[in-house]
Amino acid sequence: MSRVSVPRLVALADGMPLRERQIVATVARLTLVSGRQLADLFFYSFSNSSNFRTRSRVARRVLSRLVEQRVLERLERHRGGAGGGSGSWLYALGPAGRRMVAYWAGEGLPRSRGAHEPGAPWTAHALAVSDLYVRLREAERAGRLELLDFDAEPACWRPYTRLGGAAGVLKPDAYVRLGIGDYEDHLLVEVDLGTERRGQLTRQHHAYHEYFRSGVEQAKTGVFPSVLWIVPDARRVTLLTDIHRRLPAPVRRLFTVATSEQALGVLCGPATDTTVAGGAA
């Protein structure tokens, strides 16, 4: 389908089955998702049987239909290289999908700009954030937590006024709000793939300190979220821990660092009173 007319687009949006609408909303939330991640999120019922081929076939059929309708866009780059299978395709919103999401939000049917093929570092990072979302949804299905909110970039960014009056923007990778037992945890998440140098990591920590001192978050929600750094290995844990030690005590205790293998256990653990009210440090 080369172009979707407005009447056809409205008909698709209004008549879209719930699961497909949820798929579109999730791709809009995360920006970039692999076929395997979408299968884990929306076709998991098939994993209870031995027939994983059925799951792959159903997922492939649904996703291919959304691509045909230009609701989703299948990127040329594969995840996992040749032979990775249909689950290794990457999906972003297509032109019809971008207009459809705006229509569902009550924003009409604005013209959709074309999307660009992302570079490899950005792709790897976006998929890592998407993987965190998938793991949290799986933990929710297992009854370990309730995922109340998950905002990826840029929805999770925080504008504020920097010291001296200049405009600043804190750019975490995700904002997560979890229900665990009788508690709620608010977290800003940094997904580190080991590619940034110490100076870049230090500057991001200073940005958190500056944002904390601005008091914007505390005025809005009454608390300042914990900050979880998810890193690939123990070497990065040591590096981040050393950076944390050099921060002022009121800010230092906001930060937790965990490897990607440990992250879900940290997130699912008992909620602790690590949020901080007030804005002075």
C-alpha positions as a Markdown table, in Angstrom:
| # | Residue | x | y | z |
|---|---|---|---|---|
| 1 | Met | 0.0 | 0.0 | 0.0 |
| 2 | Ser | 1.8 | 3.1 | -1.2 |
| 3 | Arg | -0.4 | 5.7 | 0.4 |
| 4 | Val | -3.3 | 5.6 | 2.9 |
| 5 | Ser | -6.2 | 8.0 | 2.3 |
| 6 | Val | -7.7 | 9.9 | 5.2 |
| 7 | Pro | -11.0 | 7.9 | 5.1 |
| 8 | Arg | -9.0 | 4.6 | 5.0 |
| 9 | Leu | -6.8 | 5.7 | 7.8 |
| 10 | Val | -9.7 | 6.7 | 10.1 |
| 11 | Ala | -11.4 | 3.3 | 9.3 |
| 12 | Leu | -8.2 | 1.5 | 10.2 |
| 13 | Ala | -7.7 | 3.4 | 13.4 |
| 14 | Asp | -11.3 | 3.0 | 14.5 |
| 15 | Gly | -11.6 | -0.7 | 13.6 |
| 16 | Met | -8.1 | -1.9 | 14.7 |
| 17 | Pro | -8.3 | -4.9 | 17.0 |
| 18 | Leu | -7.1 | -4.3 | 20.5 |
| 19 | Arg | -3.9 | -6.3 | 20.3 |
| 20 | Glu | -2.8 | -4.6 | 17.2 |
| 21 | Arg | -3.6 | -1.2 | 18.7 |
| 22 | Gln | -1.5 | -2.1 | 21.7 |
| 23 | Ile | 1.4 | -3.1 | 19.4 |
| 24 | Val | 1.2 | 0.3 | 17.7 |
| 25 | Ala | 1.0 | 2.1 | 21.0 |
| 26 | Thr | 4.0 | 0.2 | 22.3 |
| 27 | Val | 6.2 | 0.9 | 19.3 |
| 28 | Ala | 5.2 | 4.6 | 19.6 |
| 29 | Arg | 6.2 | 4.5 | 23.3 |
| 30 | Leu | 9.6 | 2.8 | 22.7 |
| 31 | Thr | 10.5 | 4.1 | 19.2 |
| 32 | Leu | 12.3 | 0.9 | 18.1 |
| 33 | Val | 11.3 | -2.7 | 18.9 |
| 34 | Ser | 12.5 | -6.0 | 17.6 |
| 35 | Gly | 10.0 | -8.6 | 16.3 |
| 36 | Arg | 11.2 | -11.0 | 19.0 |
| 37 | Gln | 10.4 | -8.4 | 21.7 |
| 38 | Leu | 6.9 | -7.8 | 20.2 |
| 39 | Ala | 6.3 | -11.6 | 20.2 |
| 40 | Asp | 7.3 | -11.8 | 23.9 |
| 41 | Leu | 5.0 | -8.9 | 24.7 |
| 42 | Phe | 1.9 | -9.8 | 22.7 |
| 43 | Phe | 2.0 | -13.4 | 21.7 |
| 44 | Tyr | 3.3 | -14.9 | 24.9 |
| 45 | Ser | 0.3 | -17.2 | 25.3 |
| 46 | Phe | 1.8 | -19.5 | 22.7 |
| 47 | Ser | 4.9 | -20.0 | 24.9 |
| 48 | Asn | 2.9 | -22.2 | 27.3 |
| 49 | Ser | 2.8 | -24.9 | 24.6 |
| 50 | Ser | 5.6 | -26.6 | 22.7 |
| 51 | Asn | 4.4 | -25.1 | 19.5 |
| 52 | Phe | 6.7 | -22.0 | 19.3 |
| 53 | Arg | 6.3 | -22.1 | 15.5 |
| 54 | Thr | 2.7 | -21.2 | 15.9 |
| 55 | Arg | 3.7 | -18.1 | 17.9 |
| 56 | Ser | 6.2 | -17.1 | 15.2 |
| 57 | Arg | 3.7 | -17.6 | 12.4 |
| 58 | Val | 0.9 | -15.6 | 14.1 |
| 59 | Ala | 3.3 | -12.8 | 15.1 |
| 60 | Arg | 4.7 | -12.7 | 11.6 |
| 61 | Arg | 1.3 | -12.5 | 10.0 |
| 62 | Val | 0.1 | -9.7 | 12.3 |
| 63 | Leu | 3.2 | -7.6 | 11.9 |
| 64 | Ser | 3.4 | -8.1 | 8.2 |
| 65 | Arg | -0.2 | -6.8 | 7.9 |
| 66 | Leu | 0.7 | -3.7 | 9.9 |
| 67 | Val | 3.7 | -3.1 | 7.6 |
| 68 | Glu | 1.6 | -3.5 | 4.5 |
| 69 | Gln | -0.8 | -0.9 | 5.9 |
| 70 | Arg | 2.2 | 1.4 | 6.6 |
| 71 | Val | 1.2 | 1.4 | 10.2 |
| 72 | Leu | 4.6 | -0.1 | 11.1 |
| 73 | Glu | 7.9 | 0.2 | 9.2 |
| 74 | Arg | 10.2 | -2.7 | 9.0 |
| 75 | Leu | 13.8 | -1.5 | 9.0 |
| 76 | Glu | 16.3 | -3.1 | 6.7 |
| 77 | Arg | 18.9 | -3.8 | 9.4 |
| 78 | His | 18.5 | -7.1 | 11.1 |
| 79 | Arg | 19.2 | -7.8 | 14.8 |
| 80 | Gly | 21.4 | -10.9 | 15.0 |
| 81 | Gly | 22.6 | -10.8 | 11.4 |
| 82 | Ala | 21.9 | -13.2 | 8.6 |
| 83 | Gly | 19.7 | -16.2 | 9.7 |
| 84 | Gly | 18.3 | -14.3 | 12.6 |
| 85 | Gly | 14.7 | -15.1 | 11.5 |
| 86 | Ser | 11.7 | -12.9 | 11.4 |
| 87 | Gly | 12.0 | -12.1 | 15.1 |
| 88 | Ser | 15.2 | -10.2 | 14.4 |
| 89 | Trp | 13.5 | -7.6 | 12.2 |
| 90 | Leu | 13.3 | -4.1 | 13.8 |
| 91 | Tyr | 10.0 | -2.2 | 13.8 |
| 92 | Ala | 9.3 | 1.6 | 14.1 |
| 93 | Leu | 6.1 | 3.5 | 13.4 |
| 94 | Gly | 5.3 | 3.9 | 9.7 |
| 95 | Pro | 3.7 | 7.1 | 8.3 |
| 96 | Ala | 0.2 | 5.8 | 8.8 |
| 97 | Gly | 1.1 | 4.7 | 12.3 |
| 98 | Arg | 2.4 | 8.1 | 13.3 |
| 99 | Arg | -0.8 | 9.8 | 12.1 |
| 100 | Met | -2.9 | 7.1 | 13.8 |
| 101 | Val | -1.2 | 7.6 | 17.2 |
| 102 | Ala | -1.9 | 11.4 | 16.9 |
| 103 | Tyr | -5.6 | 10.6 | 15.9 |
| 104 | Trp | -6.0 | 8.4 | 19.0 |
| 105 | Ala | -4.6 | 11.2 | 21.1 |
| 106 | Gly | -7.2 | 13.6 | 19.8 |
| 107 | Glu | -4.7 | 15.6 | 17.8 |
| 108 | Gly | -6.3 | 15.1 | 14.4 |
| 109 | Leu | -4.4 | 13.6 | 11.4 |
| 110 | Pro | -1.2 | 15.7 | 11.0 |
| 111 | Arg | 1.1 | 15.1 | 8.1 |
| 112 | Ser | 3.7 | 12.5 | 8.9 |
| 113 | Arg | 7.4 | 13.2 | 8.3 |
| 114 | Gly | 9.6 | 10.5 | 7.0 |
| 115 | Ala | 11.7 | 8.4 | 9.4 |
| 116 | His | 15.4 | 7.9 | 9.0 |
| 117 | Glu | 17.4 | 4.7 | 9.3 |
| 118 | Pro | 19.0 | 4.9 | 12.7 |
| 119 | Gly | 22.7 | 4.3 | 13.3 |
| 120 | Ala | 24.1 | 1.2 | 15.0 |
| 121 | Pro | 24.9 | 2.7 | 18.4 |
| 122 | Trp | 21.5 | 4.4 | 18.7 |
| 123 | Thr | 19.8 | 1.1 | 17.6 |
| 124 | Ala | 21.6 | -1.0 | 20.2 |
| 125 | His | 20.7 | 1.5 | 22.9 |
| 126 | Ala | 17.0 | 1.8 | 21.9 |
| 127 | Leu | 16.7 | -2.0 | 21.8 |
| 128 | Ala | 18.3 | -2.2 | 25.3 |
| 129 | Val | 15.7 | 0.2 | 26.7 |
| 130 | Ser | 12.9 | -1.8 | 24.9 |
| 131 | Asp | 14.3 | -5.0 | 26.4 |
| 132 | Leu | 14.0 | -3.5 | 29.9 |
| 133 | Tyr | 10.3 | -2.7 | 29.2 |
| 134 | Val | 9.7 | -6.3 | 28.0 |
| 135 | Arg | 11.3 | -7.7 | 31.1 |
| 136 | Leu | 9.2 | -5.5 | 33.4 |
| 137 | Arg | 6.0 | -6.6 | 31.5 |
| 138 | Glu | 7.1 | -10.2 | 32.0 |
| 139 | Ala | 7.7 | -9.6 | 35.7 |
| 140 | Glu | 4.2 | -8.0 | 35.9 |
| 141 | Arg | 2.6 | -11.1 | 34.3 |
| 142 | Ala | 4.5 | -13.2 | 36.9 |
| 143 | Gly | 2.9 | -11.1 | 39.7 |
| 144 | Arg | 6.2 | -9.7 | 40.9 |
| 145 | Leu | 5.3 | -6.0 | 40.4 |
| 146 | Glu | 2.8 | -3.7 | 38.7 |
| 147 | Leu | 4.2 | -1.5 | 35.9 |
| 148 | Leu | 2.3 | 1.7 | 36.4 |
| 149 | Asp | 4.2 | 4.0 | 34.0 |
| 150 | Phe | 7.1 | 3.6 | 31.6 |
| 151 | Asp | 8.3 | 6.6 | 29.6 |
| 152 | Ala | 11.2 | 6.2 | 27.1 |
| 153 | Glu | 13.0 | 9.1 | 25.4 |
| 154 | Pro | 12.0 | 11.8 | 24.8 |
| 155 | Ala | 8.9 | 11.6 | 27.0 |
| 156 | Cys | 11.0 | 11.0 | 30.1 |
| 157 | Trp | 13.2 | 14.1 | 29.6 |
| 158 | Arg | 13.0 | 16.8 | 32.3 |
| 159 | Pro | 13.3 | 20.5 | 31.4 |
| 160 | Tyr | 14.6 | 22.8 | 34.2 |
| 161 | Thr | 16.4 | 26.0 | 34.8 |
| 162 | Arg | 20.1 | 25.6 | 35.3 |
| 163 | Leu | 22.3 | 27.5 | 37.8 |
| 164 | Gly | 22.7 | 30.9 | 36.3 |
| 165 | Gly | 19.3 | 30.9 | 34.6 |
| 166 | Ala | 20.0 | 29.0 | 31.4 |
| 167 | Ala | 17.5 | 26.4 | 30.2 |
| 168 | Gly | 18.6 | 22.8 | 30.7 |
| 169 | Val | 17.1 | 19.4 | 30.0 |
| 170 | Leu | 17.9 | 16.3 | 32.0 |
| 171 | Lys | 17.9 | 13.3 | 29.5 |
| 172 | Pro | 17.5 | 10.0 | 31.3 |
| 173 | Asp | 16.8 | 6.9 | 29.2 |
| 174 | Ala | 13.5 | 6.0 | 30.9 |
| 175 | Tyr | 11.2 | 6.9 | 33.7 |
| 176 | Val | 9.6 | 4.0 | 35.5 |
| 177 | Arg | 6.9 | 3.9 | 38.1 |
| 178 | Leu | 6.3 | 0.6 | 39.8 |
| 179 | Gly | 3.8 | -0.8 | 42.3 |
| 180 | Ile | 5.4 | -3.3 | 44.6 |
| 181 | Gly | 3.2 | -4.5 | 47.4 |
| 182 | Asp | 1.9 | -1.5 | 49.2 |
| 183 | Tyr | 4.6 | 0.8 | 47.9 |
| 184 | Glu | 5.3 | 2.8 | 44.7 |
| 185 | Asp | 8.8 | 3.2 | 43.4 |
| 186 | His | 9.7 | 6.1 | 41.1 |
| 187 | Leu | 12.9 | 5.7 | 39.1 |
| 188 | Leu | 14.9 | 7.4 | 36.4 |
| 189 | Val | 16.9 | 4.8 | 34.5 |
| 190 | Glu | 20.2 | 5.1 | 32.7 |
| 191 | Val | 21.0 | 2.2 | 30.4 |
| 192 | Asp | 24.7 | 2.1 | 29.9 |
| 193 | Leu | 26.2 | -0.1 | 27.2 |
| 194 | Gly | 29.8 | 0.6 | 28.1 |
| 195 | Thr | 30.5 | 3.0 | 25.3 |
| 196 | Glu | 30.7 | 6.3 | 27.1 |
| 197 | Arg | 33.8 | 7.6 | 28.7 |
| 198 | Arg | 34.2 | 8.6 | 32.4 |
| 199 | Gly | 34.0 | 12.3 | 31.6 |
| 200 | Gln | 30.6 | 11.8 | 29.8 |
| 201 | Leu | 29.3 | 9.7 | 32.7 |
| 202 | Thr | 30.5 | 12.3 | 35.3 |
| 203 | Arg | 28.7 | 15.1 | 33.4 |
| 204 | Gln | 25.5 | 13.2 | 33.4 |
| 205 | His | 25.8 | 12.7 | 37.2 |
| 206 | His | 26.4 | 16.5 | 37.6 |
| 207 | Ala | 23.2 | 17.1 | 35.5 |
| 208 | Tyr | 21.3 | 15.0 | 37.9 |
| 209 | His | 22.7 | 16.9 | 40.8 |
| 210 | Glu | 21.8 | 20.2 | 39.2 |
| 211 | Tyr | 18.3 | 19.0 | 38.4 |
| 212 | Phe | 17.9 | 17.8 | 42.0 |
| 213 | Arg | 18.9 | 21.2 | 43.3 |
| 214 | Ser | 16.4 | 22.9 | 41.0 |
| 215 | Gly | 13.5 | 21.4 | 43.0 |
| 216 | Val | 11.4 | 21.0 | 39.8 |
| 217 | Glu | 10.6 | 17.3 | 40.3 |
| 218 | Gln | 10.0 | 17.6 | 44.0 |
| 219 | Ala | 7.6 | 20.5 | 43.5 |
| 220 | Lys | 5.7 | 18.5 | 40.9 |
| 221 | Thr | 5.5 | 15.1 | 42.6 |
| 222 | Gly | 6.7 | 15.6 | 46.2 |
| 223 | Val | 9.6 | 13.2 | 45.7 |
| 224 | Phe | 12.8 | 12.9 | 43.7 |
| 225 | Pro | 13.0 | 9.5 | 41.9 |
| 226 | Ser | 15.8 | 7.0 | 42.6 |
| 227 | Val | 18.3 | 6.8 | 39.7 |
| 228 | Leu | 19.2 | 3.3 | 38.5 |
| 229 | Trp | 22.2 | 2.8 | 36.3 |
| 230 | Ile | 22.1 | -0.5 | 34.4 |
| 231 | Val | 25.6 | -1.5 | 33.2 |
| 232 | Pro | 26.9 | -4.4 | 31.2 |
| 233 | Asp | 29.5 | -5.8 | 33.6 |
| 234 | Ala | 31.3 | -5.6 | 37.0 |
| 235 | Arg | 34.0 | -3.3 | 35.6 |
| 236 | Arg | 31.4 | -0.7 | 34.8 |
| 237 | Val | 29.8 | -1.2 | 38.3 |
| 238 | Thr | 33.2 | -0.3 | 39.8 |
| 239 | Leu | 33.5 | 2.8 | 37.6 |
| 240 | Leu | 30.0 | 4.1 | 38.3 |
| 241 | Thr | 30.3 | 3.4 | 42.1 |
| 242 | Asp | 33.5 | 5.5 | 42.1 |
| 243 | Ile | 31.7 | 8.3 | 40.4 |
| 244 | His | 28.8 | 8.1 | 42.9 |
| 245 | Arg | 31.3 | 8.3 | 45.8 |
| 246 | Arg | 32.5 | 11.7 | 44.6 |
| 247 | Leu | 29.0 | 13.3 | 44.8 |
| 248 | Pro | 27.6 | 15.2 | 47.8 |
| 249 | Ala | 25.9 | 12.8 | 50.2 |
| 250 | Pro | 22.3 | 14.0 | 49.7 |
| 251 | Val | 22.6 | 13.3 | 46.0 |
| 252 | Arg | 24.9 | 10.2 | 46.2 |
| 253 | Arg | 22.2 | 8.1 | 47.9 |
| 254 | Leu | 19.9 | 8.6 | 45.0 |
| 255 | Phe | 22.0 | 6.4 | 42.8 |
| 256 | Thr | 22.1 | 2.6 | 42.4 |
| 257 | Val | 24.1 | 0.7 | 39.9 |
| 258 | Ala | 23.4 | -2.9 | 38.7 |
| 259 | Thr | 24.4 | -5.1 | 35.9 |
| 260 | Ser | 21.8 | -6.0 | 33.3 |
| 261 | Glu | 21.5 | -9.4 | 34.9 |
| 262 | Gln | 20.9 | -7.9 | 38.3 |
| 263 | Ala | 18.6 | -5.1 | 37.2 |
| 264 | Leu | 15.3 | -6.9 | 37.3 |
| 265 | Gly | 16.0 | -8.2 | 40.8 |
| 266 | Val | 16.8 | -4.7 | 42.0 |
| 267 | Leu | 13.6 | -3.3 | 40.4 |
| 268 | Cys | 11.4 | -6.1 | 41.8 |
| 269 | Gly | 12.9 | -6.0 | 45.3 |
| 270 | Pro | 11.2 | -4.4 | 48.3 |
| 271 | Ala | 10.5 | -0.7 | 47.8 |
| 272 | Thr | 12.8 | 1.3 | 49.9 |
| 273 | Asp | 12.6 | 5.0 | 51.0 |
| 274 | Thr | 15.3 | 6.3 | 48.6 |
| 275 | Thr | 13.2 | 9.1 | 47.2 |
| 276 | Val | 14.2 | 12.5 | 48.5 |
| 277 | Ala | 11.9 | 15.5 | 49.2 |
| 278 | Gly | 13.2 | 19.0 | 49.0 |
| 279 | Gly | 15.6 | 20.6 | 46.6 |
| 280 | Ala | 18.7 | 21.7 | 48.4 |
| 281 | Ala | 22.0 | 19.9 | 48.3 |
